[in-house]
Amino acid sequence: MMYVSTRGAKASADFEEVLLAGLGPDGGLYMPASWPRLPSLPASPAAHYAAAAAHVMTPYTGGNPSHADLFAIVSEAYAGFSHPETATLREIGPDLFLLELFHGPTLAFKDFAMQVLSRLMERALKRRGRRTTILGATSGDTGAAAVEAFRGREDIELFILFPHGRISDVQRRQMTAAQEDNIHAIAIEGAFDDAQAIVKALFGDADFRTRHALSAINSINWARIIAQAVYYYTAHAKLGPDARPSFTVPTGNFGDIFAGFAASKMGLPLGRLVIATNENDILARALETGRYEPREVTPTDSPSMDIQVSSNFERLLFEESGRDSSFVIEAMAKLRDKGAFEIPPSMLAPMRERFSAYRAGRDEAASAMRRLYQDTGMLVDPHTAVGLAAAQREQELRPGPMVVLGTAHPAKFPEAVKRATGRTADIPDRLKARLCGEERFELLPNSAKAVADTIEAHAAAGHS
C-alpha cells in the first residue's frame, strides 16, 4: 500500500513514512493510492475489538507492521479501556443506537486512534534510530488524548496548542497537569482555527520542519483516520450482516466522519453519514449552498466542534473530484486568498447523496440531552447531544437504523450537562487521577513565530 498527497506531490510514500510525516511535502493530506476491499468483518474478529482493528488496519500497512505485530500493538493499546467491548453499542430508542466511544483513558473517542498512533510512532522511530517533535492543535479532546498517549514516550517531544479559555476546565487540566518532561502544553490567544493555522504554517516551513523532524498527530495523520474506521465495522457487525445503518457524527475537523466515509469506500454497506454541527456550521452550510466559507468561530457548550476550517474536508474534495489534485490546490488557494471557494455541482451532487448535514444550536442540543435523560436515565455530553438532535431530524426524513457516535463522557463537561438535566455525571477514578497535578503550560500570542521560538528554546535546552 502506497500513499499520495491530495495536492499532487509526485513522490508516493509508504505507511511508515505517512505515519511519521503526517502532512505531505506539499502541505497536502495523505490518501491511500487505492482503496482495499473489506465489505465486512468475519465472525471471529467482529467479536474482539483488537482483532477487528488489526483486520481493518492491516491492508494499509503494507506489511510494516505485519498483521501479527499490529495485533500485538492494538491489543496493548486497548487493554486499558474500561469496557470489555471497548466500543459498546447501546440501544436508546426505536432504531436508535449510541456507540459509546468514551471508555478510553481520557474519556473521548480520540483515544481509539491516539493510543495506537503513539505505539506505532515509537516503533517506527526506534526502527529508524530517529527522534521526532510532534506538533498539534486541539479544540479539547485531541490534546488530552495525545498527552495521555505520548507522555514519557522515548524519542518524542510533544507540543500541543489549545485555544486559551475556550475549552472546558477538565479538558485543559488533562493536558496541563502532565508532569513528564516531553510534554509541552501551549495556550494560544485565539480560537482553535488560529492554533491549527500556526501548526500548518510551521509544517509549511521546510527548514523548520526538517530541523525539528516535525510529525503531526491531528486527524490530518492518516493513521488516525483508519484506526477510527474500525468502530464503524464493529458497530455494523453487532447490528447484523444484512444491516445498512446510518451514522450520525458530531463533527468539527471532519476526521471522525471521514473515517466512516473510508469504511464505505472499502465496501462496508452503510446508509447515510450524517454531519452534526453546532453553531459553527460551515459543513452544513457548504452542503446546502455549495460554498465553503469560514466565519468567525462562536464559542459553544461543545468546544471540540468550535471549528470553522475542517481540515479533513480536503480529503473529501480530493476523492469526489476524481482525485484531481489541481482542483484541490486551486480550492485551497482560494480559501487562503479569498476566504471561500465553490464546490462544483458535479461534486456537490454525490456528496449530498452520501451525506446529510444539520446544525443544532445550544438550546436544541440541551433539549436532546434532557429528553434522553428523562426517557432513559442516561447522561450524554454536549457533543453527543448535538449528534442526537441531528439524528432525530434525519430519522424524521429517512427512517431506519441510526447509530449516533457518543464521542465523550459527560463528566468532561459538567456545567453544560447540569444546565440541561439538573444532574452531573460521576467522574471516573481514572480521570480524577489525571487532574490532580500542578498545571504546567505557556501562554503565547497568536503567532507562528512565538510558537517556533518556544520549540527552538526547548530544543536548545534539551541539547545543551
C-alpha positions in Angstrom: 0.0 0.0 0.0 1.4 3.4 -1.1 0.0 6.8 -0.4 -0.4 10.0 -2.4 -0.9 13.6 -1.4 -4.2 15.5 -2.0 -2.1 18.2 -3.6 -0.2 16.1 -6.1 3.3 15.7 -4.7 4.9 13.3 -7.2 6.7 11.0 -4.7 4.5 8.4 -3.1 5.1 7.3 0.4 4.7 4.0 2.4 2.7 3.7 5.6 5.6 4.3 8.0 6.6 7.5 6.1 3.0 8.7 6.2 2.8 7.9 9.9 5.8 9.9 10.8 5.3 12.8 8.4 1.6 13.4 9.0 1.4 16.0 6.1 2.7 15.6 2.6 5.7 17.6 1.5 3.4 19.9 -0.5 1.2 20.6 2.5 -1.5 18.1 1.3 -3.0 15.3 3.2 -2.1 11.7 2.5 -4.6 9.3 1.0 -4.2 5.6 0.0 -3.3 5.2 -3.6 -6.3 2.8 -3.9 -9.0 1.6 -1.5 -8.7 -2.0 -0.3 -11.9 -4.1 -0.3 -13.2 -5.1 3.1 -17.0 -5.3 2.9 -17.5 -6.6 6.5 -15.7 -8.3 9.4 -15.5 -12.1 9.6 -17.2 -13.6 12.6 -14.1 -14.0 14.8 -12.6 -10.5 14.5 -16.0 -9.0 14.9 -16.2 -10.5 18.4 -12.9 -9.0 19.7 -12.1 -5.3 19.2 -8.3 -5.7 18.9 -8.7 -8.4 16.3 -11.1 -6.3 14.4 -8.7 -3.3 14.5 -5.8 -5.5 13.2 -8.1 -6.9 10.5 -9.2 -3.4 9.2 -5.9 -1.7 9.5 -3.5 -4.3 8.1 -4.3 -3.6 4.4 -3.0 -0.1 4.9 0.4 -1.0 6.5 2.0 -2.7 3.5 3.3 -5.4 5.9 5.1 -3.0 8.1 4.0 -3.7 10.8 2.8 -7.2 9.9 -0.6 -8.4 10.9 0.8 -10.2 13.9 2.8 -7.2 15.1 -0.1 -4.9 14.6 -2.4 -7.2 16.6 0.1 -7.0 19.5 0.2 -3.2 19.2 -3.6 -2.7 19.2 -4.1 -5.3 21.9 -1.8 -3.3 24.2 -3.4 0.0 23.1 -6.9 -1.1 24.0 -6.1 -3.1 27.2 -6.6 0.0 29.3 -10.1 0.7 28.1 -12.7 0.3 30.9 -15.4 -1.6 29.0 -14.8 -5.2 27.9 -16.3 -4.4 24.5 -14.0 -1.4 24.0 -16.7 0.3 21.8 -20.1 -0.8 23.0 -23.3 -0.3 21.2 -26.3 0.6 23.3 -29.9 0.8 22.1 -31.5 4.0 23.3 -34.8 4.1 21.3 -36.6 2.5 18.3 -34.0 2.0 15.6 -31.6 4.4 17.5 -28.3 3.3 19.0 -25.5 5.0 20.8 -21.9 3.9 20.1 -20.1 4.6 23.3 -16.6 5.7 22.4 -15.6 7.2 25.8 -14.3 4.2 27.7 -10.6 5.0 27.0 -8.1 6.7 29.4 -9.2 10.3 28.6 -12.9 9.5 28.1 -13.1 10.6 24.5 -13.2 8.9 21.1 -9.7 10.3 20.3 -8.2 7.6 22.5 -9.1 4.9 19.9 -6.6 6.3 17.4 -4.1 8.1 19.7 -3.3 5.0 21.8 -2.5 3.1 18.6 -0.7 6.1 16.9 1.7 6.6 19.8 2.8 3.0 19.8 3.2 2.8 16.0 5.3 6.0 16.0 7.5 4.9 18.8 8.1 1.6 17.0 8.9 3.4 13.7 11.3 5.8 15.4 13.2 3.0 17.1 13.5 1.1 13.9 14.9 4.2 12.1 17.1 5.4 15.0 15.3 8.8 14.9 13.7 11.3 17.2 10.7 13.5 16.4 8.9 16.6 17.5 5.1 16.2 17.4 3.2 19.5 16.9 -0.6 19.5 17.1 -3.5 21.8 17.7 -6.6 20.8 19.7 -10.1 22.1 20.4 -10.1 20.0 23.5 -10.1 16.2 23.3 -7.3 15.6 20.8 -4.8 17.3 23.1 -5.8 15.3 26.2 -5.7 12.1 24.2 -2.3 13.0 22.8 -0.8 13.9 26.2 -2.0 10.6 27.7 -0.8 8.6 24.7 2.7 10.2 24.3 3.6 11.1 27.9 7.0 9.5 28.7 7.5 8.0 25.2 11.1 7.7 24.1 12.5 9.9 21.3 9.3 12.0 21.1 8.7 15.6 22.2 5.0 16.7 22.1 3.9 20.3 21.7 0.1 20.7 21.8 -1.6 24.1 21.1 -5.0 24.9 22.5 -7.2 28.0 22.4 -6.9 29.8 25.7 -10.1 30.0 27.7 -12.1 28.1 25.0 -12.1 24.5 26.3 -13.6 23.0 29.4 -11.6 23.0 32.7 -11.4 19.2 32.6 -10.1 19.2 29.0 -7.4 21.8 29.9 -6.3 20.0 33.1 -5.9 16.7 31.2 -3.2 18.4 29.2 -1.6 20.8 31.6 -1.4 18.6 34.7 1.0 16.2 32.9 4.4 16.3 34.6 6.5 14.4 32.0 9.4 16.4 30.5 8.5 15.5 26.9 5.0 17.1 27.2 4.6 20.8 26.4 1.1 22.4 26.5 0.8 25.9 24.9 -2.3 28.1 25.3 -2.8 30.3 22.2 -4.6 33.7 22.5 -7.3 32.9 19.8 -9.6 30.2 18.5 -8.8 26.6 17.5 -8.6 27.7 13.9 -5.8 30.1 14.8 -3.9 27.3 16.6 -4.4 25.0 13.6 -3.2 27.7 11.2 0.0 28.0 13.3 0.6 24.3 13.0 0.1 24.3 9.2 2.4 27.3 8.9 5.2 25.6 10.8 4.8 22.4 8.8 4.9 24.6 5.7 8.3 26.0 6.7 10.5 23.3 5.1 13.7 24.3 7.0 11.9 24.3 10.4 10.1 21.1 9.6 13.3 19.3 8.7 15.3 20.7 11.5 12.9 19.5 14.2 11.7 16.4 12.4 8.1 17.5 12.8 5.3 15.0 13.0 1.5 15.5 13.1 -1.0 13.8 15.3 -4.1 15.7 14.4 -6.7 13.9 12.3 -4.6 15.0 9.3 -2.5 12.0 10.1 -3.9 9.1 8.0 -3.2 6.5 10.7 -5.8 8.2 12.9 -8.4 8.0 10.2 -8.1 4.3 9.6 -7.9 3.5 13.3 -11.2 5.3 13.7 -12.8 3.4 10.8 -12.6 0.2 12.9 -15.6 1.1 15.1 -17.9 1.6 12.1 -17.1 -2.1 11.2 -17.7 -3.4 14.8 -21.0 -1.4 15.1 -22.2 -2.8 11.8 -21.2 -6.3 12.9 -23.3 -6.0 16.0 -26.4 -4.9 14.1 -26.1 -8.0 11.8 -24.7 -8.8 8.3 -27.8 -7.5 6.5 -27.9 -4.2 8.3 -27.3 -0.9 6.5 -27.2 1.6 9.3 -26.7 5.3 9.0 -24.2 7.0 11.3 -24.6 10.5 12.9 -21.2 12.0 13.8 -20.7 15.2 15.9 -18.2 16.9 13.6 -15.6 19.6 13.8 -12.5 18.8 11.8 -14.3 16.2 9.7 -11.9 13.4 10.6 -14.2 11.1 12.5 -16.9 11.1 9.8 -14.3 10.8 7.1 -13.3 7.5 8.8 -16.9 6.4 8.1 -16.5 7.5 4.5 -13.3 5.5 4.3 -15.2 2.4 5.6 -17.8 2.9 2.9 -15.1 3.2 0.2 -13.8 -0.2 1.4 -17.2 -1.7 0.8 -18.9 -1.6 4.2 -22.6 -1.3 3.5 -23.7 1.9 5.3 -26.7 4.2 5.0 -26.1 7.9 5.2 -23.3 9.7 7.0 -25.0 12.5 9.0 -22.8 15.5 9.8 -23.9 17.0 13.1 -22.6 20.6 13.7 -23.1 23.1 16.4 -23.3 26.9 15.8 -20.0 26.6 13.8 -21.9 25.1 10.9 -19.5 25.5 7.9 -20.0 21.9 6.8 -23.8 22.1 6.9 -23.7 25.4 5.0 -21.3 24.0 2.5 -23.5 21.0 1.7 -26.6 23.2 1.5 -25.2 26.1 -0.6 -22.1 24.6 -2.3 -20.0 27.4 -0.9 -17.2 26.6 1.6 -16.8 29.8 3.6 -15.5 30.0 7.1 -16.9 32.6 9.5 -15.9 33.8 13.0 -15.7 31.0 15.5 -18.6 31.0 18.0 -17.7 29.6 21.5 -20.3 26.9 22.5 -21.1 24.2 25.0 -19.5 21.7 22.6 -16.0 23.3 22.3 -14.3 20.4 20.4 -16.6 21.3 17.5 -15.8 25.0 17.6 -14.0 24.9 14.3 -14.6 26.8 11.0 -11.8 25.2 8.9 -12.4 21.5 8.7 -9.0 20.1 7.6 -10.2 16.7 6.5 -12.7 18.1 4.1 -9.8 18.4 1.8 -9.7 14.6 1.6 -13.3 14.5 0.5 -12.7 17.2 -2.1 -9.8 15.1 -3.5 -11.9 11.9 -3.6 -15.1 13.5 -5.1 -13.1 15.4 -7.7 -11.9 12.2 -9.1 -8.6 12.7 -7.2 -7.9 15.9 -9.1 -5.1 17.5 -7.1 -5.1 20.6 -9.3 -8.7 21.3 -8.2 -7.7 20.8 -4.5 -4.7 23.2 -4.9 -6.9 25.8 -6.5 -9.6 25.4 -3.9 -7.1 25.7 -1.0 -5.6 28.8 -2.7 -9.0 30.5 -3.0 -9.7 29.6 0.7 -6.4 31.2 1.7 -6.6 34.3 -0.6 -10.3 35.0 -0.9 -11.7 33.3 2.2 -14.0 30.9 0.3 -14.4 28.5 -2.7 -17.3 27.0 -4.6 -17.9 23.2 -4.8 -18.9 22.4 -8.4 -22.3 20.8 -8.9 -20.7 17.7 -10.3 -19.0 17.2 -6.9 -21.8 18.5 -4.7 -24.4 16.1 -6.0 -22.6 12.9 -4.9 -21.7 14.5 -1.6 -25.4 15.1 -1.0 -26.2 11.5 -1.9 -23.8 10.2 0.7 -24.0 12.9 3.5 -26.7 14.8 5.3 -25.8 17.8 7.5 -27.6 19.6 10.3 -26.9 22.4 12.6 -28.0 22.0 16.3 -27.5 25.0 18.5 -27.1 25.1 22.2 -30.8 25.0 23.1 -31.6 22.2 20.6 -28.7 20.1 21.9 -29.6 20.8 25.5 -33.2 19.7 24.8 -31.9 16.4 23.2 -29.7 15.8 26.2 -32.6 16.5 28.6 -35.0 14.3 26.6 -32.6 11.3 26.6 -32.1 11.6 30.4 -35.8 11.8 31.0 -36.6 8.8 28.8 -33.7 6.5 29.8 -31.8 8.0 32.8 -28.7 8.3 30.6 -26.5 11.4 30.6 -24.5 12.3 27.5 -22.0 15.1 26.8 -22.9 18.2 24.8 -21.2 17.0 21.6 -23.1 13.7 21.6 -26.2 15.8 22.3 -25.6 17.7 19.0 -25.5 14.3 17.3 -28.7 13.1 18.9 -30.5 16.3 17.8 -29.2 15.8 14.2 -30.1 12.1 14.2 -33.7 12.8 15.2 -34.1 15.2 12.3 -32.6 12.8 9.9 -34.8 9.9 11.0 -37.9 12.1 10.5 -36.9 12.3 6.8 -35.4 8.8 6.4 -36.5 6.2 8.9 -34.2 3.3 9.6 -31.4 2.1 11.9 -29.3 5.0 13.2 -26.1 4.9 15.2 -25.0 8.1 17.0 -21.4 8.3 17.9 -21.0 9.1 21.7 -17.8 11.0 21.4 -17.1 11.9 25.1 -18.0 11.1 28.6 -20.5 13.6 30.2 -18.1 14.0 33.2 -15.8 16.1 31.0 -18.5 18.8 30.6 -20.2 19.0 34.0 -21.5 22.6 33.6 -23.3 22.0 30.3 -24.7 18.7 31.4 -26.1 20.1 34.7 -27.7 23.1 32.9 -29.5 20.7 30.6 -30.5 18.0 33.0 -30.0 19.2 36.6 -27.5 16.4 37.1 -23.8 15.8 36.8 -22.0 12.6 35.9 -19.7 11.0 38.4 -16.1 11.5 37.5 -14.4 8.1 36.9 -11.4 7.4 39.0 -9.1 7.1 36.0 -9.9 10.8 35.2 -9.6 12.0 38.8 -6.1 10.7 38.9 -5.1 12.8 35.8 -6.5 16.1 37.1 -4.6 16.4 40.4 -1.2 17.6 39.3 0.0 21.1 39.2 -0.8 22.8 35.9 2.2 23.5 33.5 1.6 25.5 30.3 2.8 28.5 28.4 0.5 31.3 27.2 1.6 32.6 23.8 0.2 35.2 21.4 -1.5 34.1 18.1 1.8 33.9 16.3 3.6 31.2 14.5 6.9 32.8 15.3 6.2 32.8 19.0 5.5 29.1 18.9 8.5 28.4 16.7 10.7 30.3 19.1 9.4 28.3 22.0 10.1 25.0 20.2 13.6 26.2 19.4 14.2 27.2 23.0 13.2 23.8 24.3 15.3 22.1 21.7 18.3 24.1 22.6 17.8 23.4 26.3 17.4 19.7 25.6 20.7 19.6 23.6 22.8 21.7 26.0 
